[in-house]
């Protein structure tokens, strides 16, 4: 319902934000949301545990794999003097994202950050087609997750580029377009 950074919230505030988001989606769709994507892909130490508690089936905010779903962990301990200690795997499925597959870094104008901004649609289309083609060649059953914002991708030339990328994907053998929740459910069943 709002674009609040979970890392800036206390646990009760984040819990309330999740509850308000669930209520907003239920009011519009009549159903509880199956998935979650955090604003700017920021998650707190509590986010994934809270999502599991509220019954979310998947999250799509992390980058632990390029093109394959996985189960995220909570409680990892990174030690500069020794090996990492992995935490508990959560029941929620992670549908990975990546900045190279997000429209905002390419098209958003940000003066104060390192974002490239204002690339041509053809440049972005080339990146997205190349990433997709690599996935098709190297990842069996891979998922290709674009992140798009209506106010960013929704301009004429950008939409034309997106249409071309989609047509390129549709022309490849074996490609299907599916809802993320269906892919997450199938993956969870195959990977208990």
Secondary structure, DSSP 4 states (H G I P E B T S, - for coil): -----GGGS-HHHHHHHHHHHHHHHHHHHSS--SEE--GGG---SSHHHHHHHTT--EE----SSSSS-EEEEE--B--TTS--B--EEEEEEE----GGGBHHHHH---SSSS------HHHHHHHHHHHHHHHHHH-TT-----B--HHHH-SHHHHHHHHHHHHHHHTSTT-----HHHHHHHHHHH--
